[in-house]
């Protein structure tokens, strides 16, 4: 049977373990001969054994080369010399820039010390300079018919702002920026893409502990395929393997959301390396199973001139007819004005009732949340905030994509992301403190209003529920707020 990469030759850095090993296996299964780079002497036996297995199993050539990319000039020279020695006069069809390092450290870290120049240079030498120099060295050896493939392994840390990843996240953002540039510079010879995995299985992930798992829980909750299935019948990929102990940790400590398997990430990389990936370049592909928002863009939001809270009431609608503007069904709602952070919520009958408004809760306008539903008040609030959060993250990713691509919609998309963030923050603050924040402005026309519609009166939320909501949702709100602010700051820099 014909294999899609039969006769091709590729280089994989960091190919001895983890994602790099899984990519090597995937490419070899498609007929690609390989040069696998490893760093330390302790990885030699493992990498040589992997090469022997791939060669015998898939009838390809596989050679390993030791090269320390913390000294990029020397490391790149060793990789290119090994390619010339073992695969002379051979086109380099595929390059996978996978090798990378990460050691979390916060600003003025009380345990690990300051972020200093050696720490910074270590990350940037391996994660940024090494792939740059290697790609530059490989470029003259790429095919001349656009069939070449370069895939850079990035991370969701490039955009999500995880605590402790000031430097690591910066390196991955730099790698994604270089990806877009190389896609243009090498367009006549190769496609250049990046993939950005989220959490991936491995001993390291399960040793990170509850602090890290809690930090990424919001991310995991928004990855549809991460739900841990009960059996291989429901998710065949479970056959790849999680121990019973690891499954227990996922269910008890990770909200039932598993990390990706390295083979799942490798499958996306392998797909990009085939001929089917020939019309995809300069992109950052999600290998964290979150829904890509470009496929669905929400309509523009209202921008009232003052901050309003709309609260659904349990009364039946006054009318089921249609009204203008926009022929929106009439709803019985009570409006509150909340223009200042410390303002008391007061009904205000004089405020205009808008017709075109998005409803984010599944609770009908004619029905108040009921304790007979079997769901706690905290669960109802979290569900409502979750929908606002998903809208904000969708708008953020749309804005990021259009900003990176410099489209004519970029400014409008960033304004929509800011509007969605303001709605989320206002609802969160009202539910957790009973007061609304002063809406932040983005880069638009200076309007500071935000309109939210809540299913529960914040005044009826007891303190123990407020605290539970803060714990369950607070980190997610802070993450998306930081990401929107970073995007706006990047535009102005």
C-alpha positions in Angstrom: 0.0 0.0 0.0 1.3 3.4 -1.0 2.4 5.6 2.0 1.9 9.4 1.7 5.5 10.2 2.7 7.3 7.4 0.9 10.8 8.4 -0.1 10.8 11.6 2.0 13.4 12.6 4.5 12.8 14.6 7.6 14.6 16.0 10.7 13.0 16.0 14.1 14.6 17.9 17.0 14.0 16.6 20.5 13.0 13.3 18.9 14.0 11.0 21.8 10.8 11.3 23.9 7.4 12.9 24.4 5.8 14.7 21.5 9.0 14.4 19.4 9.0 10.6 19.7 5.4 10.4 18.8 6.0 12.6 15.7 8.9 10.4 14.7 6.6 7.3 14.9 3.9 9.0 12.9 6.2 10.2 10.1 7.9 6.8 9.9 4.6 5.0 9.6 3.9 7.2 6.5 7.2 6.1 4.9 9.5 9.1 5.9 13.2 8.4 6.7 14.4 10.4 9.7 17.2 12.1 11.5 16.4 12.3 15.2 18.2 14.8 17.4 18.7 14.2 21.1 20.6 16.4 23.6 22.2 14.4 26.5 24.2 11.3 26.6 21.5 9.7 28.9 19.1 9.8 25.9 21.5 8.1 23.5 20.5 4.5 24.1 16.8 5.4 24.1 17.0 7.3 20.8 19.2 4.7 19.1 16.7 2.0 20.1 13.8 4.1 18.8 15.6 4.5 15.4 16.2 0.7 15.2 12.5 0.0 15.9 11.3 2.5 13.4 13.7 1.2 10.7 12.7 -2.4 11.1 9.0 -1.8 11.6 8.5 0.6 8.7 11.4 -0.2 6.4 12.8 3.3 6.5 16.2 4.7 7.4 16.5 6.3 10.8 19.6 7.9 12.3 20.2 9.7 15.6 22.5 12.6 16.2 23.5 14.2 19.5 23.4 18.0 19.4 22.9 20.4 22.3 20.7 23.3 21.1 21.5 25.4 24.1 24.5 26.4 22.0 22.5 26.9 18.8 25.3 27.6 16.3 27.3 24.5 17.2 24.1 22.3 17.6 22.7 23.3 14.2 26.1 22.6 12.6 26.1 19.1 14.0 22.6 18.4 12.8 23.3 19.6 9.2 26.6 17.7 9.1 24.9 14.5 10.2 22.2 14.9 7.5 24.9 15.4 4.9 26.9 12.4 6.1 24.0 9.9 6.5 21.7 11.2 3.8 24.1 12.7 1.2 22.7 14.6 -1.7 19.2 14.3 -0.2 16.6 17.0 -0.2 15.3 17.8 3.3 11.6 17.5 2.8 10.4 17.9 6.4 11.7 19.9 9.4 10.0 19.6 12.8 11.3 22.2 15.3 10.2 20.4 18.4 13.0 20.7 20.9 12.2 23.1 23.8 12.7 23.7 27.4 10.5 25.2 30.2 11.2 26.1 33.8 8.4 28.1 35.4 9.5 31.2 37.4 7.4 34.1 38.5 8.5 37.7 38.8 10.6 38.0 42.0 9.9 34.4 42.7 10.3 33.8 46.4 11.5 30.2 45.9 13.4 30.2 42.6 14.7 33.8 42.7 14.7 36.5 40.1 14.2 36.1 36.4 17.8 36.8 35.3 19.8 36.9 32.1 21.0 33.3 32.2 17.5 32.0 32.8 16.2 34.2 29.9 19.0 33.3 27.5 18.6 29.5 28.2 14.9 29.6 27.1 15.4 31.9 24.1 18.5 30.1 22.9 16.8 26.7 22.7 13.2 27.7 22.0 13.8 30.6 19.6 17.3 31.0 18.3 17.9 27.3 17.6 14.8 26.8 15.4 15.6 30.0 13.6 19.2 29.0 12.8 18.2 25.4 11.9 15.4 26.6 9.6 17.9 29.0 8.0 20.4 26.2 7.5 17.8 23.8 6.1 16.2 26.3 3.7 18.7 25.8 0.8 18.1 22.1 1.0 14.2 22.3 0.8 12.4 21.1 -2.3 11.9 23.7 -5.0 8.3 22.7 -5.8 6.5 23.8 -2.6 6.3 20.3 -1.3 8.6 21.0 1.7 7.0 21.0 5.2 8.2 22.9 8.3 6.2 22.5 11.5 7.1 24.4 14.7 5.9 23.0 18.0 4.5 25.9 20.0 2.2 26.0 23.0 -1.0 27.5 24.3 1.3 29.3 26.7 2.0 31.7 23.8 -1.4 33.4 24.4 -3.0 32.3 27.6 -0.7 33.9 30.1 0.0 31.0 32.6 1.5 32.1 35.9 5.2 31.5 35.9 5.6 31.4 32.2 6.7 35.0 31.4 9.8 33.7 29.5 8.5 30.4 28.2 5.3 31.9 26.9 7.3 34.7 25.3 9.5 32.1 23.4 6.5 30.4 22.0 4.9 33.6 20.9 8.2 34.4 19.1 8.1 31.0 17.4 4.6 31.6 16.2 5.6 35.1 14.9 8.6 33.5 13.0 6.2 30.9 11.6 4.2 33.6 9.8 7.3 35.3 8.5 8.9 32.1 7.2 5.6 31.1 5.5 6.1 34.2 3.3 9.9 33.9 2.8 9.8 30.2 2.0 6.5 30.2 0.0 8.1 28.8 -3.2 9.7 25.9 -1.4 7.7 24.8 1.7 4.6 25.4 3.9 5.4 26.6 7.4 3.0 26.1 10.2 2.9 25.8 14.0 0.9 23.6 16.3 0.1 24.7 19.9 -0.6 21.8 22.2 -2.2 22.3 25.5 -1.6 19.8 28.4 -0.1 16.5 27.1 0.2 13.2 28.9 3.4 12.1 30.5 5.1 11.6 33.8 5.9 15.3 34.0 2.3 16.4 33.7 1.1 14.1 36.4 3.9 15.3 38.7 3.1 19.0 38.3 0.5 18.9 41.2 -2.8 20.4 42.1 -1.6 24.0 41.9 -1.0 23.7 38.1 -4.0 21.5 37.5 -6.2 24.1 39.2 -4.6 26.9 37.1 -5.4 25.2 33.8 -8.8 23.8 34.8 -10.7 26.6 33.0 -8.8 25.8 29.8 -9.5 22.1 30.2 -13.2 22.7 30.8 -13.3 24.4 27.4 -11.7 21.5 25.5 -14.6 19.4 24.3 -12.5 16.2 23.6 -10.8 16.3 27.0 -13.7 14.6 28.8 -12.4 11.3 30.2 -14.5 8.6 28.7 -15.4 5.5 30.7 -14.2 3.0 28.1 -12.3 2.5 24.8 -15.6 2.0 23.1 -16.5 5.6 23.9 -13.0 6.9 23.1 -10.7 4.5 21.1 -7.7 6.7 21.9 -7.8 5.5 25.5 -6.1 2.4 24.2 -2.9 4.6 24.0 -2.9 4.3 27.7 -3.6 5.9 31.1 -2.8 3.9 34.2 -5.7 3.3 36.7 -3.9 5.7 39.1 -3.7 8.4 36.4 -7.4 7.9 35.5 -8.2 8.4 39.2 -6.3 11.6 39.3 -8.1 12.9 36.3 -11.5 12.2 37.8 -10.8 13.4 41.3 -8.3 16.3 40.8 -8.8 17.4 37.2 -12.5 17.7 36.9 -12.7 14.6 34.7 -10.7 16.3 31.9 -7.7 14.4 30.6 -4.7 15.9 28.8 -4.0 15.0 25.2 -2.0 12.0 24.2 1.3 12.7 22.4 0.0 10.5 19.6 -3.0 12.8 19.1 -0.7 15.9 18.7 1.6 13.9 16.4 -1.4 13.1 14.2 -2.0 16.8 13.5 1.7 17.3 12.7 1.7 14.3 10.4 -1.4 15.6 8.6 0.3 18.9 7.9 3.3 17.1 6.5 1.3 15.3 3.8 0.3 16.6 0.4 -3.1 17.3 1.9 -1.5 20.1 3.9 -0.3 21.9 0.8 -2.7 24.8 0.9 -2.1 25.5 4.6 0.8 27.8 5.6 1.5 30.6 8.0 -1.1 29.2 10.5 -1.0 28.2 14.1 -3.0 25.0 14.4 -4.8 24.1 17.6 -3.8 20.7 18.9 -5.6 21.3 22.2 -9.1 20.3 20.9 -10.7 23.6 21.5 -13.3 24.7 18.9 -11.7 27.1 16.5 -13.8 30.3 16.6 -13.1 31.5 13.1 -15.8 29.1 11.9 -18.5 31.0 13.8 -18.5 34.7 14.5 -21.0 36.2 16.8 -23.1 39.3 15.8 -22.1 42.7 17.0 -23.1 43.6 20.5 -25.0 46.6 21.7 -23.0 49.5 23.2 -25.3 51.5 25.5 -23.9 54.7 26.9 -24.2 53.6 30.5 -23.5 50.5 32.4 -26.7 48.5 32.8 -27.7 45.3 34.6 -30.7 43.5 33.2 -32.3 41.0 35.6 -34.9 38.5 34.5 -37.9 38.4 36.7 -40.3 35.4 37.4 -43.3 37.3 36.0 -44.8 36.1 32.7 -44.1 38.2 29.7 -46.3 41.2 29.2 -46.8 40.4 25.6 -45.9 37.6 23.2 -46.1 39.9 20.2 -43.2 41.6 18.4 -42.0 45.1 18.8 -39.5 47.4 17.2 -36.6 47.7 16.7 -35.6 44.4 15.2 -38.9 42.6 15.9 -37.6 41.2 19.2 -40.1 39.4 21.4 -41.1 41.5 24.4 -39.8 40.3 27.8 -40.6 41.3 31.3 -37.3 42.6 32.7 -36.2 44.9 35.5 -33.3 47.2 34.8 -30.6 48.4 37.1 -28.0 51.1 36.5 -24.6 50.3 37.9 -22.3 53.1 36.8 -19.8 53.0 39.6 -18.0 50.1 41.4 -19.5 51.0 44.8 -22.9 52.0 43.6 -25.9 50.3 45.2 -28.3 48.5 42.9 -31.4 50.5 42.5 -34.4 49.8 40.1 -34.6 52.6 37.6 -37.8 52.6 35.5 -36.6 55.5 33.4 -33.9 53.5 31.6 -34.6 52.6 28.0 -35.3 49.0 27.4 -33.4 47.7 24.4 -34.8 45.1 22.2 -31.7 43.5 20.6 -30.1 41.7 23.5 -28.3 38.3 23.8 -29.5 35.9 26.4 -26.8 33.7 27.9 -28.8 31.5 30.3 -30.9 28.5 29.4 -33.4 29.7 32.0 -36.6 31.1 30.2 -37.5 34.7 30.7 -40.7 33.6 32.3 -39.1 31.3 34.9 -36.9 32.0 37.8 -34.2 29.5 38.9 -35.9 27.0 41.1 -34.4 24.9 43.9 -36.6 22.0 42.6 -34.3 21.8 39.5 -31.9 19.8 41.6 -29.0 22.2 40.8 -27.5 24.5 43.3 -27.5 28.3 42.9 -23.7 28.2 42.5 -24.1 25.7 39.6 -26.6 27.9 37.9 -24.4 31.0 38.3 -21.3 29.1 37.1 -23.2 27.9 34.0 -24.2 31.4 33.2 -20.7 32.8 33.6 -19.3 29.9 31.6 -21.4 30.9 28.6 -20.1 34.5 29.0 -16.6 33.2 29.3 -16.9 31.1 26.2 -18.2 34.1 24.2 -15.3 36.2 25.5 -12.7 33.6 24.6 -14.3 33.1 21.1 -14.2 36.8 20.4 -10.6 37.0 21.7 -9.4 34.3 19.4 -11.2 35.9 16.4 -9.6 39.2 17.4 -6.1 37.6 17.7 -6.4 35.9 14.3 -7.5 39.1 12.5 -4.9 41.2 14.3 -2.1 38.7 13.4 -3.3 38.7 9.8 -3.7 42.5 9.8 -7.2 42.3 8.3 -9.5 45.3 8.0 -11.7 43.8 10.7 -9.0 43.7 13.3 -9.9 46.8 15.2 -13.6 45.9 15.2 -12.8 42.4 16.4 -10.7 43.7 19.2 -13.5 46.0 20.3 -15.9 43.0 20.2 -13.5 41.1 22.4 -13.3 44.0 24.9 -17.2 44.2 24.9 -17.4 40.5 25.7 -14.8 40.7 28.4 -16.6 43.7 30.0 -19.9 41.7 30.1 -18.1 38.7 31.7 -16.3 40.9 34.3 -19.5 42.8 35.1 -21.5 39.6 35.7 -18.7 38.0 37.7 -18.3 41.1 39.9 -22.0 41.4 40.5 -22.4 37.8 41.4 -19.4 37.7 43.7 -19.5 41.1 45.3 -22.9 42.6 44.5 -21.3 45.6 42.8 -20.3 46.2 39.2 -16.9 47.4 38.2 -16.3 50.6 36.2 -16.3 49.1 32.6 -12.9 49.2 31.0 -12.4 50.8 27.6 -10.5 49.3 24.8 -9.2 51.1 21.7 -12.6 52.1 20.3 -14.5 55.4 20.6 -14.3 55.6 24.4 -17.8 54.2 25.2 -17.7 52.7 28.6 -21.0 51.0 28.8 -21.7 47.4 29.2 -25.1 45.6 29.1 -25.5 42.3 30.8 -28.5 40.1 31.5 -28.5 38.0 34.6 -30.8 35.1 35.6 -30.4 35.6 39.3 -30.6 38.8 41.4 -27.1 39.3 42.8 -28.7 40.6 46.0 -30.2 37.2 46.6 -26.8 35.4 46.4 -25.4 34.5 49.9 -21.7 34.9 50.8 -21.0 31.2 50.8 -22.2 31.0 47.2 -20.2 34.1 46.2 -17.1 32.5 47.5 -17.7 29.2 45.7 -18.3 31.1 42.4 -15.1 33.0 43.0 -13.1 29.8 43.5 -14.6 28.1 40.5 -14.6 30.9 38.0 -12.2 33.6 39.2 -9.0 32.2 37.6 -10.7 31.9 34.2 -11.9 35.5 34.3 -8.5 36.7 35.2 -6.9 34.7 32.4 -9.1 36.0 29.6 -8.9 39.5 31.0 -5.1 39.3 30.9 -5.2 37.9 27.3 -7.5 40.7 26.0 -5.3 43.4 27.7 -2.1 41.8 26.2 -3.6 41.8 22.7 -4.6 45.5 23.0 -1.2 46.4 24.4 0.5 44.5 21.6 -1.3 46.6 19.1 -0.3 49.9 20.7 3.4 48.9 21.2 
